[in-house]
Amino acid sequence: TLTLKTQATSVQKNDTLTVEGTRLINRRKTSKISLIKCNEDIDSGVLIMLADNGRAMVASKFRNGRVIGMSKSSGKSGDVIQYTEAGLIEGPFDLDTTKNYAYLGTNGNPTTTPPTTGNIVVVGVVKSANSFILQIQDEIMTP
């Protein structure tokens, strides 16, 4: 019997769990899609976070809010969009494959450069230059 104690990782059927050092990495193979109303205009393929009113806004390391996923569709303020909460995310990201983690950058973009200003939020594990496993860390740190 293997007992795992985690704070932010939820495990679902078809997940692949990997222990890297002291970290448990959930390499989710399936994506969870949800719907949310936009608080502002949101493009497809950007990280989003919750605004104070419970609607989605474009995520940035300089904004306060909980990162909830990556938009799958675009919408104007008041529209309902789809977003991915976890799983494989592919796009034209140009991630540094010598780094392990993707962080929240600015304007909804992931980055492999750990922020030196703003909030530090790990949003996933780098798989390739154009993909990462979306696994949002609940803890927000500051440099």
C-alpha positions in Angstrom: 0.0 0.0 0.0 1.3 3.4 -1.0 0.0 6.4 1.0 0.4 9.8 -0.5 -0.1 13.0 1.5 -0.7 16.0 -0.8 -2.1 19.5 -0.5 -2.8 20.6 -4.1 -2.8 17.5 -6.2 -6.1 15.7 -7.0 -5.8 12.3 -8.6 -8.2 11.1 -11.2 -8.4 7.9 -13.3 -5.7 7.7 -16.0 -3.4 10.1 -14.1 0.3 9.2 -14.1 2.0 10.1 -10.8 5.8 10.5 -10.7 8.0 11.2 -7.7 10.7 13.7 -8.6 12.9 14.3 -5.5 10.5 15.3 -2.8 7.7 16.4 -5.2 4.8 14.4 -6.4 4.1 15.3 -10.0 0.7 14.5 -11.5 1.1 14.1 -15.2 -2.6 14.1 -16.1 -3.3 12.5 -19.4 -7.0 13.7 -19.6 -8.1 17.3 -19.4 -10.9 18.6 -17.3 -13.0 21.2 -19.2 -15.2 23.7 -17.4 -17.2 26.9 -18.2 -16.9 30.3 -16.7 -18.2 33.8 -17.5 -15.7 36.5 -18.5 -15.0 39.6 -16.4 -13.1 41.1 -19.4 -12.1 40.2 -22.9 -10.2 36.9 -22.9 -8.3 35.3 -25.9 -8.1 31.6 -26.4 -4.9 29.9 -25.1 -4.2 32.2 -22.1 -4.0 31.4 -18.4 -7.0 32.7 -16.5 -7.7 33.6 -12.9 -10.8 34.3 -10.8 -11.7 38.0 -10.3 -13.3 39.1 -7.0 -16.8 38.7 -8.6 -16.2 35.0 -9.5 -15.7 35.7 -13.2 -12.6 35.0 -15.3 -9.9 37.5 -16.0 -6.5 37.1 -17.8 -3.9 35.9 -15.3 -0.8 37.8 -14.6 1.9 37.6 -12.0 1.0 41.2 -11.1 -2.7 40.5 -10.5 -4.2 39.0 -7.3 -6.5 36.0 -7.8 -6.4 32.3 -8.0 -5.2 30.8 -11.3 -7.8 28.3 -12.4 -6.7 27.2 -15.9 -6.1 27.9 -19.6 -8.8 29.3 -21.8 -9.9 27.0 -24.7 -12.1 29.6 -26.3 -12.2 33.4 -26.5 -14.9 35.7 -25.3 -15.9 39.3 -24.5 -16.8 40.6 -21.0 -20.0 38.8 -20.0 -19.5 35.8 -22.4 -19.1 32.3 -21.2 -15.9 30.5 -22.3 -14.4 27.0 -21.9 -11.2 26.5 -20.0 -9.0 23.6 -19.1 -8.3 23.0 -15.4 -5.6 20.4 -15.8 -3.9 18.2 -18.4 -1.7 18.5 -21.4 -1.6 22.0 -22.9 -0.2 22.5 -26.4 0.5 25.8 -28.1 3.2 28.1 -29.5 4.8 28.8 -26.1 8.6 28.6 -26.8 9.3 27.1 -23.3 12.9 26.5 -22.2 13.1 22.7 -22.1 16.2 22.8 -19.8 13.7 24.0 -17.0 11.3 21.7 -15.2 8.5 24.1 -14.4 6.2 26.6 -16.1 5.3 29.7 -14.1 2.6 32.3 -14.5 4.0 35.2 -16.5 2.3 38.3 -17.8 -0.8 38.6 -20.0 -1.8 35.0 -19.4 1.4 33.5 -20.8 3.3 30.7 -19.2 7.1 31.2 -18.8 10.0 29.0 -17.6 11.8 32.0 -16.1 10.9 32.2 -12.4 9.5 35.7 -11.7 11.6 38.1 -9.7 8.7 40.5 -9.2 5.0 39.9 -8.6 3.5 36.6 -7.5 5.3 33.3 -8.2 2.8 30.6 -9.3 3.9 27.3 -10.7 1.3 26.4 -13.4 2.8 23.2 -14.6 5.6 20.9 -15.7 7.4 21.5 -19.0 7.0 18.7 -21.5 8.4 20.3 -24.6 9.1 23.8 -26.0 5.4 24.0 -27.1 3.7 22.0 -24.4 3.3 21.6 -20.6 1.2 19.6 -18.2 -1.1 22.1 -16.6 -1.0 21.4 -12.8 -1.6 24.7 -11.0 0.0 25.1 -7.6 -2.4 26.6 -5.1 0.3 28.3 -3.1 1.2 31.8 -4.2 4.7 32.9 -3.3 6.4 36.3 -3.6 10.1 36.8 -4.5 
